Amino acid sequence: MTSVAPIADKYLFSNGMAIPFTPQYFERIQPTDATDTATMISRFKNEGYIHLPGFLSEKEVLDVREAYFKMFEAVILKKGTTPREGIFSGTFQFSPYRHGLPDHPASTFVQSEVFTHFTRNEKLRKLSESIMGEELSLLQRIPIRHFYNNTGVASCAHADFTYLDRGTQRLISIWIPLGDVSLDTGGIIYLKDSNNVDQDSLRTQLNRNKKPEKDQRPITADLKAIADATGKPWMYTDFKAGDIILHSPFIIHGTLDCNMETMRLSTDIRYASVKEEHDPRWSAHWRADDGY
């Protein structure tokens, strides 16, 4: 899959809101060589993220995808397609807003043997330790994200530490697409050079004329507005099964809407320093109703 360059007549969407796919708003992520530790450390420190294409086995990633979609009734799959492909039929078995709640397969899947084996890959831990320069442990709370075509649901602009602020700041996150994820399938994107942005001021600026939201942790759902306010573009790429991207707990990021038949499935795992206390809310399995 080749990343397309920004073009003037195309729009992308996040939470149903349009953002022009132009050089003003989007800039392509440059991949990093996983064997070049010095460059990985430098880019993580200076840019806040590292994209490593093909770091994991494509087969193993697709095995996880297949196992997840096998937990659903065939009604969600397009006729003639397989769970491994994960092509949406247009008919829901569950409301997309039930995702991860107790009666939804995602809440069971995060405790399954196949998912546990995949997310506890020692290769991922060793990679993270080489970048952080210290011994790390995996946080138990590991979400799985499932997005459908044309629902207008995506992750708002946020920084991870907003959700992990009762423990160490010595953290690293790994976002793993469980299948190919193009821009139009709803990939993750990063606000350029946003590691040191004053997020509280930005949140106030962007929401000055809006009613207070129940959850104040996201910065905004309007990705165009935050790019306009900061003068910074969103960093993007098209992901293939086997790719990973690592990011700091302070960089601002979000996701785009899934506007393709291919359902977007992903997970994000986090490691923390063994020398410092961890946020206790992340010591149990993920549930969509756990509040964080």
C-alpha positions in Angstrom: 0.0 0.0 0.0 1.4 3.4 -1.0 0.6 6.5 0.9 -1.0 9.1 -1.3 0.1 12.7 -1.3 -2.2 15.5 -0.1 -4.5 16.8 -2.9 -6.6 19.9 -3.2 -10.0 18.3 -3.9 -10.1 15.6 -1.2 -11.5 15.8 2.3 -11.0 13.5 5.2 -13.3 13.3 8.2 -13.0 12.8 12.0 -16.0 12.5 14.2 -18.0 13.5 11.1 -16.1 16.8 10.6 -14.3 17.6 7.4 -10.6 18.5 7.1 -9.0 19.2 3.7 -6.4 16.7 2.6 -3.9 19.4 1.6 -0.3 20.2 2.6 -1.6 22.8 5.0 -3.3 20.2 7.1 -1.4 16.9 6.4 2.2 15.9 6.1 3.4 12.3 5.6 5.2 10.4 8.3 8.6 9.2 7.4 9.3 5.6 8.5 12.2 4.6 10.7 14.5 1.6 10.4 14.0 -0.7 13.5 17.6 -1.6 13.4 18.8 2.0 13.9 18.4 2.4 17.6 20.1 5.8 17.7 17.7 7.3 15.1 14.7 5.8 16.9 15.7 7.3 20.2 16.3 10.7 18.5 13.0 10.7 16.6 11.0 9.6 19.7 12.6 12.4 21.7 12.3 15.1 19.1 9.1 14.1 17.2 7.2 12.1 19.8 6.5 9.1 17.5 8.2 6.4 15.4 6.7 4.5 12.6 8.2 1.0 12.0 6.8 -0.7 8.9 6.6 -4.5 8.9 7.9 -4.8 12.5 5.4 -7.6 13.3 4.4 -10.7 11.3 1.6 -9.9 8.9 0.3 -13.4 9.4 0.2 -13.1 13.2 -1.6 -9.8 13.0 -4.2 -11.1 10.6 -4.7 -14.2 12.8 -5.7 -11.8 15.6 -8.1 -10.0 13.2 -9.6 -13.3 12.1 -10.1 -14.5 15.7 -11.8 -11.3 16.7 -14.3 -11.2 13.8 -15.0 -14.9 14.3 -16.7 -14.0 17.6 -19.4 -12.1 15.7 -22.4 -13.5 13.8 -21.9 -13.6 10.0 -24.5 -10.8 9.6 -21.8 -8.2 10.0 -19.6 -9.6 7.2 -20.2 -8.8 3.6 -21.4 -11.8 1.7 -18.6 -13.8 0.2 -16.0 -12.4 2.5 -14.2 -13.9 5.5 -13.6 -12.9 9.1 -9.9 -12.5 8.2 -10.8 -9.7 5.8 -13.3 -8.1 8.1 -15.4 -6.4 5.4 -18.6 -4.8 6.8 -21.9 -5.8 5.4 -23.7 -2.7 6.4 -25.7 -4.6 9.0 -24.8 -4.4 12.7 -25.0 -7.3 15.2 -24.3 -4.8 18.0 -24.7 -1.0 18.0 -21.2 0.5 17.4 -21.7 2.4 20.7 -21.9 -1.0 22.6 -18.3 -1.6 21.6 -16.4 -3.2 24.6 -19.4 -3.2 27.0 -20.0 -6.5 28.9 -22.3 -8.0 26.2 -19.9 -7.2 23.4 -17.2 -9.6 22.0 -14.5 -7.0 22.5 -14.7 -7.2 26.3 -14.2 -11.0 26.1 -11.6 -10.9 23.4 -9.1 -8.7 25.4 -8.8 -11.6 27.9 -8.5 -14.3 25.2 -5.5 -16.5 24.8 -4.8 -15.3 21.2 -5.0 -11.6 22.2 -2.9 -12.1 25.4 -0.2 -14.0 23.4 -0.1 -11.3 20.8 0.1 -8.3 23.1 2.7 -9.8 25.3 5.2 -10.2 22.4 8.7 -9.8 24.0 9.9 -8.2 20.8 7.6 -5.2 21.5 8.9 -4.9 25.1 12.5 -5.1 24.1 12.0 -2.5 21.4 10.3 -0.2 23.9 13.1 -0.7 26.4 15.8 0.1 23.8 14.0 3.4 23.1 13.3 4.4 26.7 16.7 3.1 28.0 15.3 1.3 31.0 13.4 -1.7 32.2 9.7 -1.5 31.4 6.6 -3.5 32.3 3.4 -3.9 30.3 0.2 -2.2 31.6 -2.6 -4.7 31.8 -5.3 -2.5 30.5 -5.1 -3.0 26.7 -8.0 -1.7 24.6 -9.2 -3.0 21.3 -10.8 -0.5 18.9 -13.4 -1.4 16.3 -14.8 1.2 13.9 -17.4 0.8 11.1 -18.0 2.6 7.8 -19.9 5.8 7.9 -20.6 6.0 11.6 -18.7 9.3 12.1 -17.0 7.9 15.2 -13.3 8.5 15.8 -10.9 9.3 18.6 -10.8 13.0 19.5 -7.5 14.9 19.7 -5.9 14.0 23.0 -2.7 13.0 24.7 -2.3 9.7 26.5 -1.0 11.1 29.8 -4.4 12.8 30.3 -5.7 9.3 31.0 -2.7 8.0 32.9 -1.9 10.9 35.2 -1.9 9.0 38.5 1.4 7.4 38.0 4.8 7.7 36.3 5.4 9.9 33.2 7.9 7.3 32.0 5.6 5.7 29.5 5.5 4.6 25.9 2.5 3.6 23.8 2.4 1.3 20.8 -0.5 1.6 18.3 -1.0 -1.6 16.3 -3.3 -1.7 13.3 -4.9 -5.2 13.2 -5.1 -5.2 9.4 -4.4 -2.7 6.7 -5.5 0.8 7.7 -5.5 3.5 5.0 -6.4 7.1 5.7 -10.0 6.4 4.6 -10.2 3.4 6.9 -9.5 5.6 9.9 -5.8 5.7 10.7 -4.1 7.3 13.6 -2.6 10.8 13.0 -0.3 13.0 15.1 -0.2 16.8 15.4 3.3 17.8 14.3 5.7 19.0 17.1 2.9 18.9 19.7 4.9 17.2 22.5 5.3 20.6 24.4 2.0 22.3 23.4 0.1 23.9 26.4 -2.9 21.6 26.1 -5.0 23.3 28.8 -4.7 26.6 27.1 -5.5 25.0 23.7 -8.5 23.2 25.2 -9.8 26.5 26.6 -9.2 28.3 23.3 -11.0 25.7 21.2 -14.0 25.3 23.5 -14.5 28.9 24.6 -17.8 29.2 22.9 -19.1 25.7 23.5 -21.0 24.2 26.3 -18.9 22.2 28.8 -18.5 18.5 27.8 -19.1 15.7 30.2 -15.5 14.5 29.6 -13.0 17.3 29.6 -10.0 15.1 28.9 -10.1 15.2 25.0 -8.8 18.5 23.6 -11.3 18.7 20.7 -13.1 16.5 18.2 -12.5 19.2 15.5 -9.1 18.3 14.0 -9.2 21.1 11.5 -9.7 23.6 14.3 -6.7 22.4 16.3 -4.5 22.5 13.2 -5.7 26.1 12.5 -5.2 27.1 16.1 -1.6 25.8 16.3 -0.5 26.2 12.7 0.6 22.6 12.7 -0.3 19.9 10.2 -1.4 16.3 11.1 1.2 13.6 10.4 -0.2 10.6 8.5 0.5 7.4 6.7 -1.3 4.4 5.3 -0.6 1.4 7.6 -0.2 -2.2 6.6 -0.8 -5.3 8.7 2.5 -5.7 10.6 3.3 -2.0 11.0 3.4 -0.4 14.4 3.8 3.2 15.6 5.2 4.2 19.0 4.4 7.5 20.6 5.1 9.5 23.8 2.4 10.1 26.4 2.4 13.8 25.7 2.0 14.1 21.9 -1.4 15.1 20.6 -3.0 12.6 18.4 -6.4 11.3 17.2 -7.9 9.2 14.5 -9.9 9.6 11.3 -13.3 8.2 10.5 -13.6 4.8 8.9 -15.3 5.5 5.5 -14.5 2.2 3.9 -16.2 -1.2 3.9 -13.1 -2.6 5.6 -13.7 -2.4 9.3 -10.9 -0.7 11.2 -9.5 -2.8 14.1 -6.6 -1.8 16.2 -5.1 -2.1 19.7 -2.8 0.1 21.7 -0.4 -1.2 24.4 1.6 0.7 26.9 4.8 0.1 28.9 5.8 1.9 32.0 9.0 2.2 34.0 9.4 -0.5 36.6 11.1 2.0 38.9 8.1 4.2 39.4 4.4 3.7 40.5 1.9 3.1 37.7 -1.6 4.5 37.4 -3.7 2.0 39.3 -6.6 2.4 36.9 -4.5 0.5 34.3 -3.9 -2.6 36.4 -7.1 -4.4 35.2 -8.4 -5.6 31.9 -9.9 -2.9 29.6 -13.7 -2.4 29.5 -15.4 0.3 27.5 -17.3 1.4 30.5 -14.3 1.7 32.8 -14.3 5.5 32.5 -10.8 6.0 31.3 
